Amino acid sequence: QALDEIAGGMLDVMVTDGPRAVCNLTGSQGLGSVEAAGMSVVGVWGNYMGIPLQNIMPEDGDEHEGVWEVFGSVMFGSSADNWYYSDIILIWGGNPSYSHTSVYHYITEARYNGTKVIAITADYSPSSICADEWVSVRIGSDTALCLGMCQVMLAEGLYNRQFVAEQTDLPLLVRSDNNKYLRESDVKRDGRSYVYYVFDRKQGKVVEAPSRSLSLDGLDPALEGDYEVQTLAGRVKVRPVMTAFKEKLDSEYQPEQASAMCDVHSDVIRRLAREIAAAKGVVNIPQYNFGKFYHGNLMERAMAYVFLLCGHLGRKGASFNAVNGTLTAEYGLGAMQQRMKDTLLGAVNHPRYPEWRERGFSDRRIVREMMLEEATPSVATFYYFHAGLIELSKKNNSWDPHLKRPLEEYIVEGMESRIRPLSPALGKRPQVLFAWGGDPLRRVRANQHLVDELIPKAKLFFTVDWRWNATAAYSDYVLPATGWYEKTFKRFSMHTVPIISLSFKAVEPLYESRSDWWIGMMLTRRIAEKARQRGMTVIKDPETGKEYQIAQADVVATANELYTEDDQEQAVRDAFLGSTNLEKLSWEEVQERGWVHLTSTGYLPASADVATDLEVGEPLVPLTYHVQNKEPYKTATGRAQFYIDHDWFIELDEEFAWHKDSPKAGGDYPLQVTGGHARWSIHSSWADSPLMLQLQRGEPIMFMSLKDARDRSIDDGDMVEVYNDIGRFHIMACVAPPVRPGQVMIYHSWNNNQFRGWRQFQHVMPTPFNPVEYAPARYRDYPNVASGGIAGDPGFSDRDSRVEVRKA
C-alpha cells in the first residue's frame, strides 16, 4: 500500500507539475546504501524520470569553495601514508583525532619519525595535544594569517619562482583600466578569450602564455613590472598578477598588521613562513571546516596561496588536501557510466569540440565540459529559496558590511542570468519531498524554517531510513530500511585509504525493514508500471522541454531484468567481479577479507579530479598530472589562480583572497558558535545511543571558556539558554579551559529530540547567503567560479553565528 501510494503520488505530480517538483533531500548516508552495486536508484530516477540529482556538499558546508576557485576542482587529496614523507604536517582547521580517528596514527607515527606537526586552530583541540606546536588563531581570521606568511615569503624571496611561473597565474598580465586579464580577444579581432599573456624577459616583449601545456618551453615570464600593450581599444598599461598581490601584501599584511587581525604574534608568523618555505615537503590534513564559514572561500584560497608559493604540490610528502574522497569502483553497470560514454560519443558534434581539441583537452576533460555545461541544481539553494532561509539574509543583508549593493540586487541579477538553476523554479511549489539516508530536519541550519515554510508546500513527503529521526517524524510515510549489518553493499573509497570496502550481511533484517536496494527497486517498478498502465512512455519536463523514458526506468534499474529486488548480494558480487579498477580476488577471498585495493583512480570525474595515477603499494599523491605532466588545471586560465577577474569578485574586493572579518550572523552578540565532527558518532547516527552516551555526559553539551562562564555566573553542568535574533535553545554548559574566550563550541551530531521542545542548536544559525558564490558565470568561461555540482554554489555556513548565553 505504501509503495503504491508513494509511486502514484510521485507520478501524478510529475505529470501535472513536471519532474522538478519532486525534490531529493537525501543525505550522505544514502550514497553507499542506495548505490548497492553501482546502480544508484536515485541516479536512475534522474536519468529516466528527470528528478534532479542534487549534491549535498554545499548544504553540508563541505564544498571547499575556495579550493574550487583556485584549482577548478575539489575532489583531490593524498593517502595517509604520503604524510610519512613530509617535513611538516599542518593540522589546520580540522580535528583529525575526532574526524579521522582510523588514520590518526599516521600523524603520530610520522611525528615519531621526525615530521613536525603544527596545529593551527582557535581552541586547544584534542588534535593539538600531540602536536609539536599549537598556533591559536582568532576564529575566522585564517586568511590574515596566510597573507602575513605570504608577505614574508615574497619579501624575503623564499618562494619557488620556477613553480610559481609555471603552475600559477602570478605571471599573467592584468589590464590597469578594467582589472581584467589581458586576453587575445583584447588585442586581436576574433581573438580567443582563453589565450592569456605574459611578459617574457628573454625576448623583452609581451607573448602568449602557453595554453596546451603548463611547460614554459624556454619562456622566462616576468613576475613584476609595468608594461604597455596595444589593444583594440588603444594603448593599455598591464602588469603581472604578482605585482598587484605583492603591493597589497606590503602595504596591508606585514606580519605586525596581520597579527592584529588574527591574534598570532608577528614573530610566529615570520617563523612559520620561513619553516614552511624551507621544508622539502608540507601537507595539510583534510578538513571540512572552512566551508562552514561565510568567508570560508577566502580562507581556503589564502591557504592554497601558501602551498603554491612554496611549490608544495604534486610530489611525495608535498600535497594539498581538499575533499577527502571519492575514488569509485567502475564497472559496466549503472546509468552514470553509460551516460558518460554517450556524452563522449556525442562530443564530436558539439560546436565547441574543435576548441577542446585545439586546447589539448583529454577525453575526461571533454566529458566534464559537456556534463557541466548545464549546471546541476544545488540542494542548498533549494533550501534558501523554498524553505524561507533567503528571507533572513535579505532582511539582514547577510549581516555583511562589505556588500556594495543590497543583497536583493545580487540575487535578482543571478536569477535573471538564467545560469544559476533552481529546482523547482522560483514561483513553483515543491510538491513531493523525499529524504533517503539523511535527516534534513536535523541537518539544515535554521531548520525550524523547514517546518514552517517548506513542509506545508508538499503534497507528499516520505523518508527512507533505518531509524526514526526528526525528518521521519514530519513525514507522511516512513519506509524502514535495514541497518548496515543486515545487507551486503559496497562503499566508495576516500583518498586517505584508497581501498574499496564491502560490508556483508551478518544478520537477517529486523521486523518489516527492507534494504535500500529492495525499496528503490520496488518504487521504481511501481512508478514504471503505473506509467505503462496510463499509456505513458515518456515524462516531459515543462521547464526544459526534455523528455525522459519513464516507462523503461524499471528495466534499467534491474539491468534488463537481470536482477530482482531480492538480488542485492548477487548484484554486488557481479559488480565486483566485473570491475575494471579493483584488484582481482575471488568472491570468497573478498568475503573473508572485506576490502580490496583500487588499482586506478578510474574514469568518473569525481575520481579523475585527483589527477594522478594510482599504484598499489605507493602513496597516492594528487595533482601530479598538473605538476609533473604539465596538464593545465580546470580553471579559466588553465593555472592555479591567485586572481579571479569576474565582475562580482572585483566589485566585492575578492579578486584576491583578502581578509574579511566574519559577519555577525544572527545579530550583534558577543559569542561566536563553532563546532566540529563528533568523536562518538557517524554524523548523527549514534548520537542518541544510550551506550555511546555513557562515554560523555549523556545529553547535548556546549563548551565555553572559563572567562565567559565566569562573566555570566555559569558553572560547569548548568543548563543554559543560548539565543540570538532568530532563535533560542537550551543545553548543558561544559566549562572548558581549551576553549577560546568569545567562542562557544557544539559538536555537530546532536538530534532534535535531545533538546527541550525539539529546539535544536542549529535554530540560531541563519546561514547567511554569500552572493560571490552566486556569481553569474558559465562553466565555459569561468569553470572555477561557475556551478559545478560539488562546488561553485552558495553553501551553508554556521561558524559565523553570534549568540549570547544565560542561565536557564
N, C-alpha and C positions, 0 to 999 in steps of 0.2 A: 504493500500500500504506500509506504513512504517513497520507494523508488518511483512508483507510477505517478504520484502526486508531484514530486520534485521534477521529474522529467517532463510531465505535462505542463507544469508552470513555466519551466525554462523555455520550452518550445513555443508556448503562447506568447511569451514576451519577445522572443527572437522574431516571431512572425509580425507582431504588431509594432514593436519599437526597434527591432534590429538587434544583432548580437552584442553590440556595445552596451546595451542596457543590462547585460549580465556582467557582474563585477566580481573579479577574483581578489579576495582579501587574504590570500594564502600566506603562510609563514615559512620560516626557514626549515622547519622540520617536515614540511611536505616534500622537500626535494628528494630525500632518499627513499621514503616510503611509497610515494605515488609512482616514482620512476623506478619500479622494481627491476626492470630489465632493459632500461634504456628507452622504453616506450612510455614517455610521460603522458598520462591520461589528459592532464591539463594542456599539454602540447598538442595532442590530437584535437582537443576542443578548440584550440586556437587556429589550427591549420584547416580544420574541416567544418568548423561552426562559426569561426570569426570572433570568438570570445578573446579579447585582448590578453596577451601574456604580459602581465605587469611585474616588473622586477621589484623585489622588496628592499634592495640595498639602500636607495635614497631614503626610504621611510625609516629604516633602522638607523640612519646616520652612518652607515658603513661604506658609503660610496667612494670615499677618498677623492673628493672633488679636486683638491689641489694637485694630487698626483696626475689626474686626468688632464688638468690644464698644462702641466709641464711635459708629460710624456705621451699623451694621447691614448693611454691605456692604463689600466689599474690592476689587472689580474696577473701580477708577477711577484715572485718572491723566491728566496733561496731555501734549500733544505737545511735542516738544523745542523747537519754535520759540516756545512760550509762555515759555520761560526768558529769552528776549531782553528781555521786558517787566518783569523782576524787578529790584528793587534789591539783593536778596541771594539767592544760591543756596547752600543748605545741602547739602554732601556729608556726610550724617550716617548713619553705619553702613554705608556702601557704598563701592565702589571702581570707579566708572564707567570709569576708564581701562582696566580689565580687563573688566568685566562689560557695559559699554555702549560698546564701542570705536567702533562705527559712528556713534554720535551724540555722542561725547565732544566733538567740535569745537564743538557748540552751547554748551558750557560755556565753553570758551576764547574763543570769539567774543563771547559775552555779556560776559565779563570785559574783553575788549579795548574794548568799548563802554561800560564804566563800571560794570557789575554787580560787586558784591563777592562773592567766593567764599570760603566758610568751610568747612573740612574738620574734622569732629568725629569722630575715630577714636582707637582705642587706639594703634596703630602708626603710624609715619610712612609712610603708604601711597603708592603711585605717584600716586594722585589728589591727595594733599596737596601734591605738588611744585609744581603750578601754581596752588594756592590762594593767596589773599591772606593767609589766616590758618589756622594749624593749631591745633586745640584737642585736646590729648591727654587722653582721659578713661579712668579706670580701667575695666577690662573688666567689663561688666555693670552699670555704675552710671549709665547714661544717665538713668534715672528721677530720680535725685537731682539731676543737672544741670538737667533740665527743671523740676523743682519749685522749685529755687532761683531760676530765672528767673521762674517764675510768681509767686513770693513778691514779687519786686521789682516786677513789673508791677502786682500788686494793691495793694501798699503805697504805691506812688508814683502810683497812678491812671493807669497807662499803657495800660490795656486799653480795648477798644472796647465801651463799655457797651451801645449800641444793638444791636450784633451779638450780644453775649452774651445779652441779654434775649430776643431773638427766636429765635436759632438753637440755643441750648443749653438744658440742663436746670438751669442755675445758679439761675434764679428759682423753680423748682418747690419746693413746700413738702414738708418731710420731718417725719414724726412723731418726737417725742423719746422716746416709750415703746417703740417697736419698730424705729426707724431705717428705716422704710418710707416711700415716697412717700405723701402724702395723696391718696387716690382718692375718686371719687364713691361707690364701694361702701362706704367708711368712714363716710359721712355720710348716705346715703340707703338705705332698703331697696330692693332690686333695682337699686341703683346700678351704673353701668358701671365696670369695673375699668380701662378705658383713658382715663378722664377724670381729669385732674390739676388742681391748683390753684396759684394764685399770690396774693400779696397786692398788690392794686392801690393804688398810692399816691394816685391821683387820687380814688378812691372811699373810700379808707380802710377797706377790708374785703377779706376773702378771696373770690376769684371763680374761676370755671372758667378754666383756661388754654385758649387757642384750640387746636383739635384738627384741624379740616378744613384749616386753613392755618396757616403759621407767622406770618403777619401779626398784629401785636398789635392792630390796629384800635382805636387810641386808648388802649389799656391802658398803664400805666406800672408794670410789675412791680418790686416791691422786690427787691433782691439781698441785703440784710442785714436783720437784725432778729429779734425773737422775738414770736410771736403765739399766740393760743389759738383753738381751734375746738371746736364741739360735734360730737362723733361719736356713732355708735350706742352706743359703749362709755362715753360721758361726755366731759368736757372734756379736751382733749389739747393740750399745747404743740407748736407747729410752728415751723419756721424755714426759710428758703431754703437750697438746697444750697450756695450761695456762702458762707454764714455758716460752716458746718462746715469747708468747704475752706480758707477764709482763716484760721480759728483754728488749724488744724493747721499750715499753712504758717508762720504767725507764730511758733509755738512750737517747731517742729522743723526747718524748712527755710529759715531765714535763710541768706544766701549763705555765711557762715562755717561754718554747720552742714552745708550741702550740700557745701561744699568738702572737708570731712573725709571725706565719703562717696565723692566722685567724683574727687578729686585735681585739680580745676580751681580755680585761685585765685579767691577771692571777688570780687576786682576785675574779673576776666574775666567771671564770672557776671553781675555788675551791668551791665557794658558790653554784653554780648551781649543781655541783656533789653531794655536801652534802645534798642539799634540795631534789633533785630527789631521792637519796638513802634513805633518811629518810621518804619520803612520803609513806602513805599507798597505794596510787594508783595514777598512772600517765597515761594520754592518750595523743596521738598526734592527730591532725586534719588531715583527708585525704587530700592529695595534689598530684598534678601531675607535680611537678616542677623538682625534682632531676633527673628524667628520661630524661630530656631535656638537661642535661649536659653530656659531653663526659665521664667524670669520675663520673657520677651520681650513677653508681653501687657501687662505693667505699663510697660515701656519705650515701647512704641508708644502706649499710652493717654496717657502723660505727654507724649510728643512732640506728639500731637494737641492736648493742652491748650494748648501754646504757640501753635499756629496759631489755635486757636479764640478764645483771649483777645484776640488782635490782629486777628481778622477776616480773616486771610489765606486766604480760601477763595472759590471761585466767581467769579473775575474774572481778566482778563488779568494775568499776572505774579504772581498770588496764588493758589496752589493747593497742596493737599496730595496727594502721590502715594503710592498704595498699590500694589496688584498692577499690574504693567506689562502689561496685557492683560486680556481679549481683545476685539477687535472682529471680528465674523464676517460674512462674506458670506451673505446669506439668499436662498433660492430655494424653489421648490415641491417639492424633493426632501427626503427624509430623515425618519426616524422621529421625531426630536425636534421638528421643526417641526409635524408632524401631531399629535403628542401635545399640543403646546401649544394648537393650535386646538381639539382635542377637549376639553381641560381648560377652556377659556374657555366653550365651548358648554354644558358641563355645570355651570358655576358657578352658574347661576340656581337650580339645585335644591339647592345646598349650604345647610345650616342657618345658616351664618354670612353668606350673601350679603346679607341686609338690613343687617347690621352693616357690611360692607365698603362698601356704597353710602352708608350714613349717614356713615361716616368719610371719604367722598370718595375712596376708593381708585381709582386708574386701572386699566384692563384689565391692564396689565403687573403691577401690584402684586397684583391678584387671582390672576393665574396663578401668581405667586411664592408667595402664601399657600397655594394648593392643592398646588403641587408640593413644598413643604417641610413640608406637614402630616405626611407620613410621612418621617422622616429617612433619608438615604442612608447606608449603612454606610461607615465610613472605613477605608481600607486600612491606616492607621497603627494603628488599634485592632485590626484583624485581626492584625497582627504582634505587638502587645503580648500578645494572649490566645492566639494559636495558634502563635507561634514562641518562647514562653517568656520574652519580654522583661519581661513584667509581674512575673515572679518576682524579677528583680533589684530592681525597685522595691519590691516588698512586703518583701523581705528587709531592705532598707536604708531603708525608709520614705521612698523617693525622695531620701534624703540631705537632706531638707528639715526644718530645725529649727522652721519656722513652722507645721507641721501641728498642728491642735488635737486630732486623733484619729489612731489608726493608719490608714495608707493603706487597709488591707483594708476598714475600715468605709465609707469613701467609695466604694470600688469596688462593694461589695455594695449599698449604697444606690442607686448609679447604675444598677446592673444590675436591681435589683428594681423600679425605677420603670418599666421597660419603655419608656423614652423613648429611651435610647441603644442603637441597634441594633448587633448584631454578626452578621456573616455569614461562615461558618455560626455558629449559636448555640452558646453555651458547652456543652460536652459532645458536640457534633457534630464529626466529623472533616472537614477539608478534603480531598476525595477527588481533585479534579483541580486542578492548578495550571498556569497559563499566563502567560508573560511575553511581551509584544508591544511592541517598541520601547523596551525598558528593561532594566536589569541589576540586579535587586534583590539578588543575591548580592554585588554591589559597593556598591550604594547604601544599603542598610539599615544603620543603626547596630548595632553588636554583631552583625554578620551571621554570625558563627560559630554563633549560635543557630539560624539558619535551617537550617544543615546538620545540626545535632544534633537539633532539635526539630520543625521544620516538614516538611522534605522526606520524612523517613521515614513521615509520616502519609499521603502521597498515593499513590494507585494509578497516577496518570498525571501527568506533568509535561512540558510541551512549551514550546519557545521559538521565537518568530518574530523573526529579527534578520538584519542584513546582515553581521554579523561574529561570530566565535567569542569569546564573552565568558565571564565567570565563571559566569553563570547557565546558559549553554549547556552548560558542562562537567558540570553536575549534572542535565541534562535527559534524559528518555527519548527525545525527538525534538527535532531542531532543523530548522526549516523555513527555508531560506536565502532571505532577502528581498533584493530589488535595492537598490542604493545610490541616492542622491538623483538622480544624473545618468542613471540607467537607466530612468526612468519620468517621466510627466507628472503633476503634482499641484499643489494649491494649499495655501497656508498661511494661517492666521488672522493678524490684524494685532495689533501692540502699540500701545498708546496713544501712545508716543513718536513713532511714524511711522505715521499712520493710512492705510495703503495695504494692499492685498492683493497679495502677490507670487505668481506662478505659476512653477513650475520645469518646463522642457520636456525631454523625453527627448533626450539628446545622443548616447548610445551604446547599443548593444544589451546586454541583461543578460549577465553573465558566467556561464559554466558552467550549473549547474542552478537558478540563482536565479530567483525569480518575484516579481512586485510584491506588496505587501501586499493590494492590490485583488484580484489573482488568488487569493492564498491564502485571503483572507477569503471571497470568493465561493464557492470550491470547498469549503471546510469547511462553510459554511452550506448549500450544496446537498446535500452528503453527509448531514449531520445530518437535514435535512428529508426527504430520500429514504428514509433508514433508518426515520424515524418513520412515513412513509406505508406502507412495506413491513410494518411491525409493526401497521398498522391504527390508529395513534395520530393524533389530530388536535390534542390539547392536551396540555400538560405541566402538572402541578399542583405548586405549592409547598406542601409539608406544613406549613410554619411559618405561612404567612399564609392558606392556602386559595385563593389566586389561581390562575387558570388562564391559560396562555399558548398562543397559536396556533402551536405549533412546526411544524406541517405547512405553514404559509404563510410561514415565515421566508425561504425562498429566493425566493419571489415578491416579497416586499418588498425584499430585497437587490438584486434585478435590476430593480426598478421595473416590476413586472408584465411581466417578460421583455423589457423594452426594451433591457437591456444584458446582455452575457455577460462572462465573466471576462477576455476579451481587449479589452474596450471601455473601458479606463480613460481614455484620452485623449478619447474621444468623450463620456464622462460628464462629465469636467471641462469640456469645451467647452460642453456643453448647460447645465451648472450656471452657468457664467459668463454665457452669453447669456440665461439665464432669471432672473438675479439681480435683486433689487429695490432694492439699495442700493450698486451699483457704477456708476461712470461708463460710459457706453455707447461702447465701441470695438468695431471688428470683431475677429474672432478673429485675423486676420492681423496687425493692429496690436498686439494683446496679445503675440503670439508674438515680435514684433520688440522690444517694449519690456520685457516681462516683469513689469509691475506696473500696477495701476490704482488710482485714488483711490476710497476709500469716500465715498459721498455722504450716508450717515446711519449712526447707530450701530445701527440695526436694532431688532428686537423681542425677541430672545432675552434672558433675564435676565442672562446673563454679559456681554452687550454693554450692556444697558439700565442696568446699575448705574453707568455713567459719568455718568448723569443730566444729560445736556446734549445740545444739538443740534450736529450736525457740519456745518460749512460749508467747502467746498473753498476753499483759499487763506487760511483764517483759522486761528489756533491752536485746538487742541482744549482747552477749559477745563472740567474736570469739576465736577460738583455745582452747576451753575447753576440746575437745576430747584429746588433747595432754597434757595440763597442769593438768587437773583433772582426766581424764580417762587413762592417760599414753599411749595413742596411738602414735606410732612413727610418726615422720614427714616424708614428701615425699622427703627426701634428701638421698644422698648416705649413710650417717651414720645413718639415722633414727633420728637424732637430729638436733636442730637448730645449724647451722655451723658458727663458727668464722673462721674456716680454710678450705681452698679448696686445695687439693693436686693434681689437674690436672696439667699436664706438662706446659701448657701455662701460668697458673696462677703463678706457681713457677718461670718460666722464666721471666715473666713481673713484678715480685715483688708484686703480688696481691694475694698471698696465704692468707694473712690477708688484711684487708682494710686499707692500709697505705695512707696517704695524698699525692696527686699529684696536682700540680698547673694546672689550666685549660690551654689547648693548645691555641696558638694564631691562631685560625681558621680564615682563610681569609687573614692573613698577620699580620705583626708586627705593629699594630696600637694601640693608647693609650686608646681607649674607648671600653668597653665591653657591648654588647647588652643583655639586659634581657627583660623579658616580663611577661605576666600573663593573666589570664582569664578576658575578658572584663565584665564590670558590666551591660552594656546596651544591650547585645545581647546574643542569644544562639549560641555559636560559631560565625559563620559569618551571621547567619540568618537575623538579624535585623540591621546589621551594616551600611546598606545604606538606612535605612528607614528615610525619611525626618522628621517624627515626633520624632523618637528616637534621631536623630542627634541634635535636638534642646536642648537636655539635656547636650550636650557638645559643642565642637567648630564647629561642622558641617563638619569636614573633618579630615583625619588622623593626629594625633599629636604624637610627640616623646618628652618624659620628659627628661630633662637633668639638672644637678646640677648648682647652681649659679656660682660656681668656674669655671666649664668647659665652661659655656656660656660666662662668663666674659673674660676668657683667649682667646676666639675666637671672641670677639666683637659681640656676638649674643644676641639679645634682645628677650623677650617673644613675640611670634607671628610671628617672622621672618620665611621665607621659607628658609630651609637649604638643602644642598646636603650631603647625607651620602654615604660613599664609602669605598671600600677596594679592594683587588686584584681580586675579582671575580664578582663584580657588584656595582651598584650605584642606588640611588633613591632620590626623593625629598619629603619633608614632613615639616609640620609646627613644629617649636620648641616651647615647653612649658617649660619655665624655672621654676623649682620647688625645693624649699628647702628640701623636703623629700628624694630627690634622692642623692645617694652616689656619691662623686667625682670619676670619672673613669667609671661611669655607665651611659648608656642611656637606656631608657625603652619604649617599644612599646607594648601595649596590642594587643592581637592576632587576632582580628576579622576583620581587615580592608580588603576590597575587592580590587582586581586588578584595577578595573575601577575607583577607587577613587584616583589613583596615576597618575602622568604625564606619558604618554606613556605606561601606564599599567605596569610600572616598580615598582612592589610591594616591600615592605620592606624585604621580605624573599629572595630577589635576592642576598643579601650579606651574606647569611647563607649557608656555604658549607656542613654542617652536616658531619664532619669527621668520617670515618669508624673506629670503635674500634675493633681491632682483638680479644680481650679477649672475646667479645660477639659472636665470630665466632669460638670458640674453638671446635675442632672435638671431640664430646662426644656423646655417645649413651645414650638414656634415661635409659636403664637398668643398666648402670654403673655409670653415673653422672646425676641423674634426675634433680638436681638443677643447672646444667651447660648446659645440652642439650636443644635443641629447644623444647619449649612446646606450640607453637602456640601463646599464650597470651604473653609469655616472653621467654627468652632464645635465642633471635636472635639479630643481630645488629640493634639497633634502631636509629632513627633520633635524632639529638641534635642541639640546636641552641644557648644555653646560653653562649657558649664559643666564639661566633663570635666577631671579633675585627674590629673596624671601626674608621674612622676619620670623622669629621663634619666641614663644612664650609658654609658660607652664599651662597645661590644660586644666 
